[in-house]
Amino acid sequence: MKKVAVVFNGGTISMKVDPRIKAAVPSLTGEEIMTMVTGIEEYAQVESYSFSNLPSPQMSPETMLELSKYIQNLLNREDISGVVVTHGTDTLEETAFLLDLTIKSEKPVVVTGAMRNGSELGYDGPSNLAASICTVISNESKNRGVLVCLNDELNCASEVTKSNSMSLDTFKSPNFGPIGIVDSNEVIFYRDSIKKQHIETDKIETNVDLIKCAAGMDSKIINYCIEQGSKGFVIEALGRGNVPPLMVEGIHKAINQGIPVVLVSRCFQGRVLDSYGYHGGGKELRNLGVIFGDNLPGQKARIKLMLALGKTTNINEIKDIFESGFYHKF
Ligand code: ASP
């Protein structure tokens, strides 16, 4: 029987409602949660580990990188077939993507959580854990990068985002759809993962700012961040990758100071390109030297830029990390 390490790392899956404040707080230990995953001993030998009990808004990029090293150590053990890690759903996609970019192993790593806490009717923690463990023990799950498993659906960490603040069916891959499903404890993959990237670094540069564009914005926030010593920017641009004209000056200033600026779109689907030639359009930004972030949402592009800057401060290398394999004509 395969041995699966389950790393407990907080989130709603380990919360219950505190009757005094009438709100969910961390309460359940890994062992307590595992006792609710009834019958799992017929599928796998589970070893529980406790990494943290954090609500995911309290996860920092440094902690994410520590978690990556912790999981890598478990994967390096011969007796462990793969790892399931719990996480609050709010920033789950950021951690899952960081794990995907930094962990080197063909063994499955599955990130899971819950949308309903242990005090709610229909607590989804145990069923999500069961499906995640079934995913790890499947031979089909090897070499697929980090997967996210909730609501019996499997999504690639590189593609997934939280799409709904309440629904159990919240994790979606807007550009590609799920990679597979878990049906009656069996894993079925519909396709291969699109692209698997690895960033070799044991450092992370956390001083990276994410700025979302909206009509009529100017360079005030960018200029402030430059003054504060920002080491990189992700701009969640409009549509195909355009910004309000008054933001161009700030972007220009950052690039002139050697600060990488990664452009992504605030749209839920699609990627950026230099399609528009007007003032503030993608062509002008590209000519200034922005790096294209493909179809990543801002929060995931920011994680990638933090890791890229942990590895190198060379703009061309950073550009390569974001664009090679994604933008053939550049
Ligand atoms: N706010 C919670 C968290 O991210 C949500 C969840 O876990 O579903 O920790």
Residues whose N, C-alpha, C, O or C-beta is under 5 A from the ligand:
A	BS01	LIG	G11 T12 I13 L54 P55 S56 P57 H87 G88 T89 D90 T91 A114 M115
